[in-house]
Amino acid sequence: MDMKKKVNLELRDRSPAEVSMLAVDKCLSSDGEVQGVTEEFKGLEVLRMVNVGLKSLSKLPSLPKLHKLDVSDNAICGGLEALAEKCPNLADINLSGNKIREVGAIEALKSLKNLKTLDLFGCEVTTLDDYRDDVFRLLPHVTFLDGYDRHDNEAPDSDNDQDDGAGPHGDDDEDEEDEDDVSEEDEEEVGLSYLMKEGIQDEEDDGDYVEEEEDEEDEEDGDEEAVQGEKRKRDDDDDGDDDDE
C-alpha cells in the first residue's frame, strides 16, 4: 500500500483537521518523500512514518502543533532544516535507523528550543568518538539522547502517546481490582460475622431449651412430690380413723 492510500485509510471518515495522531508505518513512499500528509492536518500532534522508504523530509508540510515525530528505519541522511522551519514545537524526534553519518547533519535542530528527546540509535554517527558529548554540546536543550541523559540516567518509560486520545487505563483497572479485593474481603468478614452471630444465637437457643427442659422437669418433680404428700396425708388420716375405732 502506498503512503497516500494509507493516510486516507487512517482518516476513518474524519477530516484531516480532526486528527491528532497519525501512523502510516510500513507503507511505501514512491519517491522517498512525504506523501498524503498535508497542511490540512493542522491539529496533528503525533506523526509516525516508520519504515516507509523516506530519503528526505523536504516535502513535510507545515504542522505547527506537532510535538512528536517518529521517522525511524528510513534512509534519511540530512535535510533536517524542514523540521525546524515547519514543525517549530517538536519535543521528541526519533531518527534511529537512518543514514545520518555526521554530527553536523543534526545542527539544523538547534533552533527547536522545545526539543527534549532525540534518538539516533543505529545511525552511523553514533560510532564516532565523543558522539554523545558532541551532540549534547551542539543541542544543550536536549535532555535525553538515545534513551539516556548526559549523566547516563535512563529516560522514564514512554506514556504510549496518551495525547492521541487513548488515555491512561492501567490505574483504573488497578482501582477496580482493589475495589473487588475490598469487596471480597468485606463479604468474607460479613459472612464470618454472620456465622459467628448465628453460632452464638444457636448456643443461646440451646441454653434456653435446656432451661425450659429443666423447668419442666422441676414442675414435674413438684407435681410428683405434691401427689406423694397428698397420698401420705390420706394414709395418715386413715390410720387415725383406725385408732379411734
Residue frames as qw, qx, qy, qz and C-alpha x, y, z in Angstrom:
[[0.000, 0.889, 0.459, 0.000, 0.00, 0.00, 0.00],
 [0.411, 0.428, -0.045, 0.803, 1.39, 3.42, -0.89],
 [0.213, -0.164, -0.484, 0.833, 1.54, 6.26, 1.60],
 [0.303, -0.087, -0.138, -0.939, -1.33, 8.30, 0.17],
 [0.647, -0.262, -0.600, -0.391, -3.75, 5.37, 0.40],
 [0.530, -0.221, -0.685, 0.448, -2.54, 4.60, 3.91],
 [0.022, -0.033, -0.274, 0.961, -3.17, 8.20, 5.00],
 [0.497, -0.150, -0.309, -0.797, -6.69, 8.13, 3.55],
 [0.664, -0.235, -0.706, -0.072, -7.37, 4.82, 5.26],
 [0.402, -0.168, -0.602, 0.669, -6.21, 6.17, 8.63],
 [0.182, -0.203, 0.004, -0.962, -8.60, 9.12, 8.37],
 [0.083, -0.320, -0.926, 0.182, -11.56, 6.77, 9.01],
 [0.035, -0.735, -0.589, -0.334, -14.20, 9.20, 7.79],
 [0.334, -0.775, -0.208, 0.495, -12.67, 12.09, 9.74],
 [0.378, 0.908, -0.040, 0.173, -11.47, 15.35, 8.30],
 [0.685, 0.288, -0.343, 0.574, -7.67, 15.92, 8.45],
 [0.076, -0.609, 0.251, -0.748, -8.20, 18.81, 10.89],
 [0.780, -0.476, 0.023, -0.405, -9.77, 16.39, 13.44],
 [0.933, 0.039, -0.285, 0.215, -6.75, 14.07, 13.54],
 [0.322, -0.884, 0.323, -0.106, -4.27, 14.50, 16.39],
 [0.497, -0.452, 0.726, 0.145, -2.30, 11.27, 15.88],
 [0.784, 0.524, -0.154, -0.294, -1.41, 9.68, 12.54],
 [0.523, -0.424, 0.719, 0.172, 0.55, 6.43, 11.99],
 [0.775, 0.553, -0.129, -0.278, 1.43, 5.30, 8.46],
 [0.402, -0.555, 0.718, 0.121, 4.12, 2.75, 9.29],
 [0.469, -0.089, 0.849, 0.229, 5.37, 0.18, 6.77],
 [0.615, 0.705, 0.320, -0.150, 3.64, 1.63, 3.73],
 [0.678, 0.085, 0.350, 0.640, 5.59, 2.88, 0.67],
 [0.094, 0.839, -0.031, -0.535, 6.72, 6.32, -0.40],
 [0.813, 0.490, 0.267, 0.166, 7.13, 6.11, -4.18],
 [0.473, 0.760, -0.121, 0.429, 9.64, 8.96, -4.40],
 [0.618, -0.049, -0.457, 0.637, 11.23, 8.88, -0.94],
 [0.049, -0.267, 0.145, -0.952, 9.30, 11.97, 0.14],
 [0.218, 0.273, 0.712, -0.609, 6.38, 12.55, 2.50],
 [0.220, -0.164, -0.644, -0.714, 3.13, 11.88, 0.64],
 [0.407, -0.514, -0.720, -0.228, -0.52, 12.30, 1.64],
 [0.400, -0.615, -0.428, 0.528, 0.22, 14.35, 4.75],
 [0.233, 0.615, 0.255, 0.709, -0.76, 17.95, 4.01],
 [0.056, 0.181, -0.333, 0.924, -1.21, 21.24, 5.83],
 [0.592, -0.398, -0.340, -0.613, -4.85, 20.27, 6.35],
 [0.755, -0.321, -0.530, 0.213, -3.61, 18.20, 9.30],
 [0.068, 0.690, -0.208, 0.690, -3.29, 21.41, 11.28],
 [0.654, -0.600, 0.204, -0.414, -4.18, 19.73, 14.61],
 [0.916, 0.111, -0.363, 0.129, -1.69, 16.87, 14.24],
 [0.423, -0.813, 0.359, -0.177, 0.41, 16.32, 17.37],
 [0.592, -0.366, 0.708, 0.118, 1.96, 12.88, 16.80],
 [0.714, 0.577, -0.238, -0.317, 3.18, 11.58, 13.42],
 [0.645, -0.328, 0.675, 0.143, 4.67, 8.13, 12.78],
 [0.722, 0.612, -0.217, -0.238, 6.23, 7.24, 9.42],
 [0.523, -0.514, 0.677, 0.063, 8.34, 4.21, 10.29],
 [0.438, -0.108, 0.831, 0.326, 9.98, 2.14, 7.56],
 [0.546, 0.694, 0.388, -0.264, 8.25, 3.79, 4.60],
 [0.713, 0.315, 0.319, 0.540, 11.32, 4.41, 2.43],
 [0.018, 0.995, 0.079, -0.054, 11.79, 8.10, 3.22],
 [0.727, 0.172, -0.013, 0.665, 15.01, 9.68, 1.95],
 [0.161, 0.229, -0.063, 0.958, 14.12, 13.30, 2.68],
 [0.077, -0.624, -0.669, 0.397, 11.77, 15.44, 4.76],
 [0.123, -0.093, 0.191, 0.969, 11.81, 18.40, 2.39],
 [0.311, -0.313, -0.549, -0.710, 8.14, 17.91, 1.47],
 [0.260, -0.417, -0.768, 0.412, 6.96, 17.72, 5.05],
 [0.067, -0.741, -0.377, -0.551, 4.06, 20.20, 5.36],
 [0.050, -0.418, 0.386, -0.821, 3.72, 22.88, 7.99],
 [0.644, -0.441, -0.620, -0.078, 2.45, 21.20, 11.18],
 [0.023, -0.654, 0.300, -0.694, 2.55, 23.83, 13.94],
 [0.707, -0.498, 0.223, -0.450, 1.14, 21.59, 16.70],
 [0.913, 0.138, -0.375, 0.080, 3.34, 18.57, 16.01],
 [0.366, -0.786, 0.446, -0.223, 5.37, 17.66, 19.12],
 [0.643, -0.315, 0.695, 0.064, 6.37, 14.07, 18.38],
 [0.662, 0.591, -0.322, -0.330, 7.82, 12.71, 15.11],
 [0.692, -0.285, 0.657, 0.094, 8.94, 9.13, 14.53],
 [0.681, 0.642, -0.248, -0.251, 10.67, 8.53, 11.17],
 [0.474, -0.511, 0.715, 0.063, 12.87, 5.63, 12.28],
 [0.626, 0.039, 0.753, 0.199, 14.11, 2.88, 9.96],
 [0.564, 0.802, 0.164, -0.109, 14.20, 5.01, 6.81],
 [0.763, 0.175, 0.152, 0.604, 17.05, 6.29, 4.62],
 [0.000, 0.990, 0.082, 0.113, 17.20, 9.94, 5.70],
 [0.762, 0.043, -0.115, 0.636, 20.73, 11.34, 5.53],
 [0.239, -0.141, -0.120, 0.953, 20.15, 15.09, 6.03],
 [0.149, -0.398, -0.458, -0.781, 17.84, 17.92, 5.08],
 [0.326, -0.500, -0.734, 0.325, 16.53, 18.32, 8.64],
 [0.048, -0.020, -0.053, 0.997, 16.09, 22.05, 8.13],
 [0.385, -0.353, -0.552, -0.650, 12.46, 21.39, 7.20],
 [0.516, -0.468, -0.689, 0.200, 11.77, 20.24, 10.76],
 [0.290, -0.343, -0.308, 0.839, 12.88, 23.48, 12.33],
 [0.094, -0.003, -0.278, -0.956, 11.03, 25.53, 9.74],
 [0.495, -0.225, -0.540, -0.643, 7.71, 23.66, 9.55],
 [0.730, -0.459, -0.503, -0.057, 7.39, 21.97, 12.95],
 [0.136, 0.640, -0.386, 0.650, 8.73, 24.51, 15.47],
 [0.607, -0.511, 0.301, -0.530, 7.13, 22.83, 18.52],
 [0.861, 0.106, -0.497, 0.007, 8.77, 19.43, 18.14],
 [0.482, -0.695, 0.438, -0.305, 9.83, 17.98, 21.50],
 [0.714, -0.220, 0.664, 0.010, 10.55, 14.35, 20.56],
 [0.605, 0.616, -0.370, -0.343, 12.25, 13.18, 17.34],
 [0.796, -0.203, 0.565, 0.080, 13.13, 9.58, 16.53],
 [0.499, 0.725, -0.386, -0.277, 15.67, 9.32, 13.70],
 [0.547, -0.397, 0.736, 0.036, 17.04, 5.92, 14.68],
 [0.690, 0.184, 0.681, 0.162, 17.97, 3.53, 11.90],
 [0.483, 0.865, 0.088, -0.105, 18.60, 6.24, 9.28],
 [0.807, 0.291, 0.034, 0.513, 21.73, 7.20, 7.34],
 [0.112, -0.972, 0.113, -0.172, 22.93, 10.11, 9.42],
 [0.867, 0.147, -0.234, 0.415, 26.71, 9.89, 9.48],
 [0.399, 0.250, -0.262, 0.842, 27.94, 13.17, 10.96],
 [0.186, -0.543, -0.564, 0.593, 27.02, 15.32, 13.94],
 [0.004, 0.235, -0.162, -0.958, 26.81, 18.32, 11.62],
 [0.177, -0.282, -0.770, -0.545, 23.75, 16.75, 9.95],
 [0.326, -0.656, -0.677, 0.073, 21.66, 17.46, 13.05],
 [0.266, -0.135, -0.179, 0.937, 22.89, 21.03, 13.53],
 [0.208, -0.344, -0.415, -0.816, 19.63, 22.25, 11.95],
 [0.529, -0.552, -0.641, -0.065, 17.80, 21.06, 15.08],
 [0.354, -0.062, -0.400, 0.843, 19.43, 23.79, 17.19],
 [0.210, -0.191, -0.061, -0.957, 16.50, 26.12, 16.60],
 [0.633, -0.402, -0.576, -0.326, 14.00, 23.60, 18.01],
 [0.061, -0.483, 0.524, -0.699, 14.06, 25.05, 21.53],
 [0.766, -0.259, 0.220, -0.546, 11.38, 22.62, 22.79],
 [0.808, 0.251, -0.531, -0.054, 13.33, 19.55, 21.70],
 [0.549, -0.607, 0.480, -0.317, 13.94, 17.32, 24.74],
 [0.784, -0.124, 0.608, 0.009, 14.28, 13.81, 23.31],
 [0.497, 0.663, -0.442, -0.343, 16.37, 12.77, 20.30],
 [0.842, -0.143, 0.521, 0.019, 17.01, 9.21, 19.15],
 [0.429, 0.710, -0.483, -0.281, 19.80, 8.43, 16.67],
 [0.643, -0.297, 0.704, -0.039, 20.32, 4.82, 17.69],
 [0.768, 0.274, 0.558, 0.155, 21.52, 2.69, 14.79],
 [0.432, 0.901, -0.037, 0.017, 22.76, 5.66, 12.77],
 [0.800, 0.282, -0.193, 0.493, 26.41, 5.68, 11.72],
 [0.026, 0.768, -0.213, 0.604, 27.01, 8.90, 13.63],
 [0.745, -0.613, 0.102, -0.243, 26.72, 7.03, 16.93],
 [0.942, -0.016, -0.050, 0.330, 30.01, 5.22, 16.21],
 [0.360, 0.727, -0.190, 0.553, 32.04, 8.45, 16.24],
 [0.514, -0.125, -0.524, 0.668, 34.35, 9.25, 19.14],
 [0.052, -0.244, -0.369, 0.895, 32.78, 11.60, 21.70],
 [0.110, -0.403, -0.681, -0.602, 29.49, 11.36, 19.83],
 [0.344, -0.709, -0.613, 0.055, 27.29, 11.90, 22.88],
 [0.362, -0.549, -0.154, 0.738, 29.35, 14.77, 24.26],
 [0.146, -0.017, 0.412, 0.899, 29.32, 16.48, 20.87],
 [0.181, -0.531, -0.684, -0.465, 25.54, 16.16, 20.47],
 [0.389, -0.733, -0.489, 0.268, 24.80, 17.47, 23.98],
 [0.330, -0.409, 0.051, 0.849, 27.18, 20.35, 23.32],
 [0.038, 0.144, 0.547, 0.824, 25.53, 21.14, 19.99],
 [0.442, -0.498, -0.493, -0.561, 21.98, 20.76, 21.36],
 [0.105, 0.172, -0.681, 0.704, 22.15, 21.84, 25.03],
 [0.564, -0.108, 0.164, -0.802, 18.34, 21.90, 25.35],
 [0.773, 0.028, -0.578, -0.259, 18.13, 18.14, 24.62],
 [0.594, -0.532, 0.453, -0.399, 17.61, 16.11, 27.82],
 [0.799, -0.111, 0.590, -0.027, 17.66, 12.53, 26.52],
 [0.400, 0.610, -0.565, -0.386, 19.80, 11.17, 23.68],
 [0.570, 0.172, -0.790, -0.148, 19.20, 7.57, 22.59],
 [0.733, -0.442, -0.491, -0.163, 17.24, 6.93, 25.77],
 [0.677, -0.396, -0.328, 0.526, 19.75, 8.35, 28.29],
 [0.044, -0.999, -0.032, 0.003, 20.59, 11.77, 29.67],
 [0.395, 0.769, -0.423, 0.271, 24.08, 13.28, 29.73],
 [0.318, -0.554, 0.679, -0.361, 24.75, 11.52, 33.06],
 [0.325, 0.128, -0.920, -0.175, 23.74, 8.11, 31.65],
 [0.360, 0.159, 0.702, -0.593, 20.46, 8.03, 33.54],
 [0.114, 0.276, 0.871, 0.391, 17.79, 6.15, 31.61],
 [0.307, -0.152, -0.170, -0.924, 14.78, 8.05, 30.35],
 [0.496, 0.087, 0.652, -0.567, 11.43, 7.23, 32.01],
 [0.354, 0.275, 0.871, 0.202, 9.10, 4.86, 30.24],
 [0.104, -0.149, -0.433, -0.883, 7.10, 6.25, 27.38],
 [0.398, 0.199, 0.509, -0.737, 3.49, 7.26, 28.13],
 [0.341, 0.269, 0.872, 0.227, 2.40, 5.37, 24.99],
 [0.006, -0.203, -0.416, -0.886, 1.20, 8.51, 23.29],
 [0.005, 0.524, 0.744, -0.414, -1.58, 9.34, 25.73],
 [0.124, 0.458, -0.012, -0.880, -2.08, 12.58, 23.79],
 [0.160, 0.023, -0.742, -0.650, -3.58, 10.64, 20.88],
 [0.626, -0.194, -0.088, -0.750, -6.79, 10.15, 22.86],
 [0.629, -0.031, -0.777, 0.003, -6.08, 6.65, 24.04],
 [0.515, -0.658, 0.127, -0.535, -5.99, 7.83, 27.66],
 [0.070, 0.370, -0.862, 0.338, -4.49, 6.07, 30.69],
 [0.790, -0.243, -0.313, -0.467, -6.38, 2.89, 31.74],
 [0.584, 0.128, -0.734, 0.323, -3.92, 0.96, 33.85],
 [0.038, -0.161, 0.555, -0.815, -4.75, 2.94, 37.02],
 [0.655, -0.104, -0.013, -0.748, -8.50, 2.50, 36.58],
 [0.810, 0.028, -0.568, -0.145, -8.07, -1.27, 36.21],
 [0.395, 0.123, -0.720, 0.557, -5.93, -1.38, 39.36],
 [0.307, -0.146, 0.351, -0.873, -8.55, 0.64, 41.22],
 [0.789, -0.057, -0.246, -0.561, -11.27, -1.73, 40.05],
 [0.715, 0.070, -0.680, 0.149, -9.18, -4.72, 41.13],
 [0.128, 0.153, -0.625, 0.755, -8.56, -3.10, 44.53],
 [0.543, -0.123, 0.125, -0.821, -12.28, -2.44, 44.88],
 [0.830, -0.006, -0.475, -0.294, -13.02, -6.07, 44.00],
 [0.521, 0.116, -0.725, 0.435, -10.48, -7.25, 46.58],
 [0.143, -0.144, 0.469, -0.859, -12.00, -5.00, 49.23],
 [0.705, -0.084, -0.128, -0.693, -15.50, -6.18, 48.36],
 [0.784, 0.023, -0.619, -0.036, -14.45, -9.82, 48.64],
 [0.316, 0.115, -0.687, 0.645, -12.77, -9.16, 51.99],
 [0.379, -0.137, 0.254, -0.879, -15.86, -7.32, 53.22],
 [0.799, -0.056, -0.350, -0.486, -18.07, -10.19, 52.10],
 [0.658, 0.054, -0.710, 0.245, -15.83, -12.68, 53.91],
 [0.073, 0.115, -0.577, 0.805, -15.88, -10.59, 57.08],
 [0.573, -0.100, 0.037, -0.813, -19.65, -10.14, 56.88],
 [0.808, -0.004, -0.525, -0.266, -20.11, -13.85, 56.23],
 [0.497, 0.080, -0.724, 0.472, -17.83, -14.76, 59.13],
 [0.168, -0.126, 0.418, -0.884, -19.58, -12.31, 61.42],
 [0.706, -0.086, -0.191, -0.676, -22.93, -13.72, 60.41],
 [0.763, 0.004, -0.647, -0.002, -21.82, -17.29, 61.07],
 [0.287, 0.089, -0.669, 0.680, -20.39, -16.34, 64.45],
 [0.383, -0.109, 0.219, -0.891, -23.55, -14.47, 65.34],
 [0.786, -0.051, -0.380, -0.484, -25.65, -17.39, 64.20],
 [0.624, 0.052, -0.733, 0.265, -23.49, -19.77, 66.24],
 [0.022, 0.093, -0.558, 0.825, -23.89, -17.59, 69.33],
 [0.587, -0.083, -0.016, -0.805, -27.65, -17.42, 68.76],
 [0.778, -0.016, -0.594, -0.205, -27.80, -21.20, 68.42],
 [0.413, 0.046, -0.738, 0.533, -25.93, -21.58, 71.71],
 [0.248, -0.072, 0.358, -0.897, -28.34, -19.15, 73.39],
 [0.726, -0.042, -0.278, -0.628, -31.30, -21.01, 71.92],
 [0.687, 0.018, -0.721, 0.095, -29.84, -24.32, 73.13],
 [0.155, 0.072, -0.643, 0.746, -29.38, -22.81, 76.58],
 [0.495, -0.066, 0.115, -0.858, -32.97, -21.59, 76.60],
 [0.777, -0.012, -0.505, -0.375, -34.11, -25.06, 75.54],
 [0.520, 0.034, -0.764, 0.380, -32.11, -26.71, 78.32],
 [0.097, -0.060, 0.489, -0.865, -33.50, -24.27, 80.86],
 [0.653, -0.055, -0.145, -0.742, -37.02, -24.94, 79.64],
 [0.744, -0.015, -0.663, -0.079, -36.45, -28.67, 79.97],
 [0.313, 0.038, -0.709, 0.631, -35.07, -28.17, 83.49],
 [0.347, -0.078, 0.247, -0.902, -38.08, -26.02, 84.39],
 [0.758, -0.050, -0.377, -0.530, -40.43, -28.66, 83.05],
 [0.639, 0.009, -0.738, 0.217, -38.59, -31.34, 84.98],
 [0.055, 0.074, -0.577, 0.811, -38.79, -29.24, 88.15],
 [0.564, -0.075, 0.012, -0.822, -42.51, -28.74, 87.62],
 [0.788, -0.025, -0.560, -0.255, -42.98, -32.48, 87.10],
 [0.453, 0.048, -0.738, 0.498, -40.94, -33.24, 90.22],
 [0.193, -0.093, 0.385, -0.898, -43.02, -30.73, 92.16],
 [0.713, -0.076, -0.238, -0.655, -46.23, -32.30, 90.92],
 [0.726, -0.005, -0.686, 0.046, -44.99, -35.76, 91.91],
 [0.237, 0.064, -0.659, 0.711, -43.98, -34.52, 95.38],
 [0.429, -0.105, 0.158, -0.883, -47.39, -32.88, 95.80],
 [0.790, -0.059, -0.444, -0.419, -49.13, -36.12, 94.82],
 [0.611, 0.019, -0.721, 0.326, -46.96, -38.15, 97.17],
 [0.001, 0.109, -0.505, 0.856, -47.61, -35.64, 100.00],
 [0.618, -0.108, -0.063, -0.776, -51.33, -35.81, 99.41],
 [0.787, -0.023, -0.598, -0.150, -51.15, -39.61, 99.45],
 [0.403, 0.051, -0.709, 0.576, -49.21, -39.62, 102.71],
 [0.271, -0.141, 0.294, -0.906, -51.79, -37.25, 104.21],
 [0.766, -0.108, -0.271, -0.573, -54.64, -39.55, 103.26],
 [0.709, 0.018, -0.687, 0.159, -52.77, -42.53, 104.69],
 [0.153, 0.113, -0.604, 0.774, -52.20, -40.69, 107.95],
 [0.515, -0.131, 0.083, -0.843, -55.88, -39.77, 108.12],
 [0.811, -0.051, -0.496, -0.306, -56.85, -43.40, 107.54],
 [0.527, 0.063, -0.718, 0.450, -54.51, -44.51, 110.31],
 [0.127, -0.139, 0.430, -0.883, -56.09, -42.02, 112.71],
 [0.694, -0.116, -0.172, -0.689, -59.54, -43.26, 111.93],
 [0.767, -0.008, -0.642, 0.012, -58.48, -46.82, 112.65],
 [0.288, 0.101, -0.662, 0.685, -57.05, -45.81, 116.03],
 [0.399, -0.162, 0.205, -0.879, -60.31, -44.08, 117.01],
 [0.815, -0.097, -0.374, -0.432, -62.25, -47.20, 116.38]]
